[in-house]
Amino acid sequence: MTENKRNIKIKTIGGRDYAYDMISYWDKNKKAYRKKSIYLGVVTNRETREYIPKKQANPDSEPVAKDSATIQNFGDSYSISKVAESSVFADVLKNILSNDYDTLMSLICHKLIKGTAMQYVESWALGNAVSTLYPAAQLSSQRISDFLKKLGKEDVWRKFFKDYIELVTGEKVGIIIDSTGLPNEINIPLSAWGNHGGESERETRFLMVVDRISGNPLYFRYAAGNIVDVTTLSNTLAELQQMGVSTSFALVDAGYFSEDNIKELYGKNIAFLTRLPAGRKLYKSLIQSHQDVENTENIVLYGKRALYVKCVSVDLFGNEGFAYVVCDIKRKGNEDNNFLLAAKEDKLSNDEITESLASKGKFIIVSSEKIPTNEVIPLYYTRQSAENLFGVSKSFLDFLPLRTHNIDTLRGYLMLTFISLLVYIAMKKMLKNEFTVEGALIEMGNLMCKSFDNGTIVSEPTKKMKSIASLLGYMVPMRLGV
């Protein structure tokens, strides 16, 4: 840290203090003395005016004094900054890499607002108030790469997840575990040919753990594309335990159903719910044995859907379990119709048709505990929260295609996307379905500001902008740093 005796002015921007050296100079055009500010660094002690000096490795990426007014987009990045500052994990974000907080927040803003390749961040920041809110950000391509490497370090991950999980969970947690493929052409061991969903492609597997009650992401892991899901459950549970998560209930996809996994869940007293893969002998046996599922006493309503659900006791690798034979009436009608049209063209026998029709529109859920039939379907479909998060990450947050080319930056990029997802979810909940996150950011992006040497003047907000700001818990300021 440095104590400087120059004419230091402290500006508070986005809740953080920054030091500037105020220099007087003669403007020969205007024939008058003027002042300009030179950015020095992040203030660590306001009273003594100590600060952490800016890095000199790449002067072109450092913030510069504005000698004339600059018009910038303001409302979008400012909204994100206010959501992050008011979130339960605000301090975790500030502490993850405290000296690089401005870079972190600038990249989060870029992901949520633009979602384009990070090679354009520096250019984008020139036209956005993010450069005023986070003036210490290092946004050249090389500095971003260096930042991602730091963000991807194992010690940084462990500290972040331990601090974050401690804030958002209780002693016992019900979790959803799901995975998705991240296609890429990166030449690293984590990129490998995998076959998931019947399609083969070069990918990295991304596993996410979601809190079943809140729907918030808790943790994530990654694996090579040729690692099958069924082998990853044990390590995921073990890592969660190390991060302070005591799992009481696990909702997992059919890809995790195996004898070893089921026995481990029973052995650790973790209740579970999962779909039974159609290729299992138990599946075929239950379908054949319970054709009577389509009985009025088994009708269950789920939203605007009607289903038949029948609960039966089963043996799950030597443990008492329960199977729920489910028939989705609407799905069965569609599948029956499509199959019968094709069956006649293929000239299938009546016996073949009858056998195939027995499984149409049906699936089976298995659980370690007996659950009322009217509760098992809503519980099973909570796993869609993980699928929705994958959708947001891949589309809105520009998760794909992966463009990093070494493991360190890949880990940092995955962490950056995960943190951006946390901010996205926080904003989504605050908007209360009155606006989408995308719509709110587009609307607020039309709120402009003019940045001067000694502060920023914000344009007048529209009624809709005021409504969005109110939902996000702040009032649009008229001035910043003036």
N, C-alpha and C positions, 0 to 999 in steps of 0.2 A: 504494500500500500504506500501511497505517496501523499505527503503534505505539501501543498504548493502555496507559495506566498503571492502569487500573481493575483490579478483582479478576478477572482473566481465567482461566478454566478451559478447558483444551483437552480435547476429547473425540475419540477416534479411532473412527470409524464407517465400516465398509466399506473400510478401508484408507486413509482420508483423514482429515486433522485439521481440526476445526472449533473456532472460538473462541466462548465464551459468557461473558457478564458475569454474575457471581454477586452477587445483591443480597439483603441481609437485610431482612426486613420483619416487622411485628407483626401476627400473626393474631389479631384481636379475638375470633373465635369460639372458638379453642383457647387463647387467652390465653397465647401463647408466640411466640418469634421463629422464623421459618421462612426458608428460602432459596429463591429462584427463579432460574432461568437465562434470560437473554435472548440469543438467537442474534445473533452479531455478523458472522460471515463465515467464509470458507475460509482456513485458516492457510497462510502461505507460508514462514514460518521459525519452527520450533518453539522454538528457543533464545531468540530475541528476542521471540517471541509476536506477530510481525507477521501481519497478515491482510488479505485483500481484503474491504472492507466489503460487507454485503448491499445489494442495490439497494432504493431507497426509493420507486421509482415506483409500486409497488402493494403497500402494506403488508399487505393482506389475504392475499396469496399467500405471504408469508414464513412460515417455521416459527415456532411460538410455544412458549413454555415450557409444560410439562405440569404443572399444579398438582395433578392427581389422576391415579390410575392409568388408563390407556387400554388396552383389550384390542384387539389387532389380529391380522390374518393375518400370519404371519411367514415360514414355510418356503418359500413360492413365490418371493417376491422375493429372499430371502436366497440361495436356490439359484442364481437367475439372476446375482446379484452375484458369487458365487464362481466360476461358470463363466466370466463375463466377465473376472474378475481373473486367472484361470489360463490364459486363451487366449493363443495366439501373437500375437494382435493387441491385447492388453490396453493396451499403451502407445499404440497408434494411437488407440484410443478415448479415452484420457485427454488426448491432445494435439489431437484434431480441433477442439474448442472448449473449451480447458482451463477457462475460467471458467464454462462451462455444463455441466460433466461431470455434475453431479447431475441436471440437467434431462434430459440425454440418457439417462442410465441409468433414470430414472423412467419416461420414455416407452417405452423398450425393455421394461421390466418390464410396463408396462400392455399393450403390444401382445402380448406373449407370454402374459400371464395372462388378460386380459379380451378384447382384440381389438375393443372397442367404439369408438364415436366418441370422439375426443379431447376433446370438450366436457365429458365426464364424468370426466376424469382427476383433477381436483382433489378431487372428492367421493370417488372411489375411494381416493385416497391417504390420506384421513383414517382409513380402516379397514384400512390395510395398513402393514406395517413399512417400506415403501419411504420413508415420510416420516421415519423414524428413520435409515435407512441413507443417505439422500440429502437431508438437511435443507435444503440450499441450493437445492433445485429450485424453479423458478418455474413453477407449473402452472395459473395462471389462463388463460382462453382467449386473452386478448390477449398474455400472455407466451409461450404456446406458439406463437402465430402469429409473434411476433417471433423466437423461436428457430428456427423452420422457415425463415424468410427468411435468417437467418445461415447455417444449415446448407446452404442451397441455393446459396450464393455459389460462383462458379466457382473462386476461389482456394482455398476450403475443399475442394471436390471434388478438385482437382488434388493438393493436399497429401495428402489422405486416400488416394487411389488409388495414388499413387507410393509412399507409406510402406507401405501394406497389400500391394501387389503385390510389392514388394521382399522382404517377409517370407515370402510363401507360394509363390513360384515360383522356378524355376531359370533358367538362361540361355536355354534353349529350352523352349517350352511347346506342348503339344497342346491345342487348345481346341474347345469346342462352342459354336456360335452359334445361338440360337433367339429367337423373338419371340412376343409375345402381345398381344392387344388389351385395353385398359383402358377399358371403356365409361364415359362421363360426359356431363354436360350443361354443362361448363364453357365459358364464353364467352371463350376465348382461342384464338390461332392453332393451338396444338398439338391442339386438339380439332376433329376434322373427320370427315366421313362416309367410312368405308372399307368395302371389301368383301373380307372374308377368310373363306375356308371357305364361300363361297356366301351369306353373310348380310351385310347392310348395316346398320351402326349407327354412331352418333357415338362416336368413341373416340380414344385416344392410343396409339400403338404403343410397346411396352416391349421392348427388346432386351437379352438377358442373355448374357454370355460366361462359360462354365464351364470349369474345368480338367478335361480329359478323364480324367486319372488319379485325382485325389482326389475329383472331383465337387463341389468347392467353387466357389461363384461368384467370379469375378475382377473383373468390371466390368459396367456397364450403361449403356445409352443410351436415349434416347426420341426419338420423331419424331411428326409429325402423323399422324392416322389415315388420311389419304389417300395417304401415302407407301408405295409397295409395297416389300416386303422386298428384292426383287432390287436395288434402288438403294442400299441401306444398307450392304452388305458392305464396299465400298471404304473408306468413312469409318470404319467400326468398326475395321478393321485398322489404319488410319492412326492413330486415337486410341490404340489399344493400343500401337502402336510408341512414341508419345509418352509413354506411361505406363510404359515400360520392359519391355513384353512383346514378346519376339522369337518370333513364331509359327512353329512348325515343322510343325504339322499342324492342319487345320481340318475339323471335322465339321459340316456345315450341312444344313438342311432343303431340300427340293425348291424352295421358294420363292426360294432364292438362286441357282438354276441359270440362268445366262445366258452368252452368248458373252463379254461384257466381264468378268464375274466369273471365269469359268474361265481366260481368258487372263491376268488379273491374278494369279491364284494360281500359275499356271505361271511367269509372269514374275518373281514374288518367291520362287520356289523353295519354295512352301508346299505340301506334300503335302495332299491333300484326299480326302474321301469324302462323297458326297451321293446322294440318291435322284433318279432321272431322272423328270421330270414326264411323265405319261401322254400329254399332248398333243403331245409332240415327235415329229418324224418318225423320229428314231433309236429311240425307244421302240417305235413300231409296227413298224419294220423288224426289230428284235431279237426281238420277240415272234413275228413270223411266221417268222423264219429259224431259230428255235431251239425248235421244238415238241418236240424230242427231249430237252428238259431233264429230263423225267420218266423218268429212267433210273436204275437201281440204283446205277450208279457215281457218281451225283451226289448221293446221299443225305447229308445233314448233320443231326446232332442238335443242338438248342439247347434245353437244359433238358428239358422233357417234350414238346417239339414236334419233329416230323420235317419237314424241308424238302428240296427239290431245289435245288441251287445249281450253276450252270455259269458258268465264267469264259471270256470271249472278248475278244480285242483289238479296240479301236475307235479311231476318229479323233475327238478332242475339239477341234474348231475348229483343226485343224492341229497338234495335239499328240498324242503317243502316250498312250493311256489304256486302261483296262480296264473292261469291263462285266460285271456279275454278274446273270444272269437267275435270279430266285428264284421258286420255286413253293411256297407254304405249303399243305401237303396238307390240313390241317383247314379252313383258310379257303377253299380251293378247293371242298371238299365242300359247305360251307354256301352259298357263292355260286352254285355250279352248281344246287343244289336250288332256291334262291329264284328264280333266273333262269328255270329251266325251267318252274316253276309259272306265272310271269308270262308267259313266251313263248307258251305254249299259249293263254292267255286273250287275248293280243294277236294271235294267229294269225300269228306270224312264220314265214317260210319256213325250210326246213331249212338253206339256205345262210347265212341271217342268224343262225340259232342256232349253227351251226358256227363262224362268224367270231367271234361274241361269246364263245363258250365258250373260245376260244383264250387269252384274257387273264384269265380268272377265277382268282383266288387268286394272281396273279403280280404282281411288281414288279421293278424294275431298279435296281441300285445302280451308280454309276460312281465310279471312283477314278483318281488319277494314278499310283498304284503298284499292282503286282501283289501281292495278298494271298491267302494260302491260303484256300480256300473254307470251311474249318471255322472260320476266324477272322473272316471278313468280317461274318457275322451278329451275333455278340456285339459287335463293334466298332460296327456301325451302331446297335444298340439302346442303346449307352451314351448316345445323345442323349436317352433318356428321363430322365436325371438332370436335364436342364434343364426338361423338362416337369413333373417332380415338384416342382422348386423353384417353378415358376409356381403349381402347385396349392397348395403350402404358403402362398405369399404371398397368394393370392386368398382362401383359405378360413380358414386358421388365423390369419394375420396381418392379416385384415380389409383387404386391399389394395383391395377394391371395396365400394361405388362410390367413385370419387374425389370428395372433397368440397371440395377447395381451389379457390379462384377467381382465382388469379393465378399466373403462371409461377414467381415466386420461391418461394412456399410449396409449389407443386407439386414443384419440384426438391428442396426440403427434405424433403417427405413421402416422395418416392421414395428419397432417401438414408436416411431413418430406417427405412424398410421393408427396404432392402438390409442395413443394419447389424443390424437385428433378425433377419434371416434368417441372418446369419453366426453370431450367438449361438445361434439355434435349432439350426443344423447342428452346432455345437460340442457342445451339450448332447446331441443325438441320438447322436452318436458315443460320447460318454462313457457313455451309458446302455446301450450294447452290445446293443440289442434286448431287454433284460430288462424295460424299461419304455418306453412311448412318451413323448415329450415332454409331450403333453397329459395322459396319465395321471399322470406324475410330478409335474407342477405342481398337478394337482387334489389328489393325495395330500398333497403338501407344504403346500398351502394350508390344510390342516386343522391344521397345527402353529401354535399361537397364541403370542402373547407379551403381556406387560403392560409398558407403558412408564410410567416414573416420571420425576420431575424429574431424578434423578441417575443414570438408567440404565434398562436393559431386562432383564426376567427372562423367559426362554424356557420354555415348557411342556415336559414330558417327551415325547420322540418315541416313536412306536411302532416295532416291529421293522421294518416295511416302510419307514418314514421313514428309519431308520438305514441300511437297504440302499441306498436312493436316494442319500442323502447320501454314502455310501461310494463309490458309482459316480461321483459328481460330485466326488470328491476332497476332501471336508471332513468334519469331525465337527460334529454339531449343538452349538452353544455353549449353556451354561447362562445366561450373562450377557453383556450388551453394555454397555460404558461404565460399569459399576458399580465 
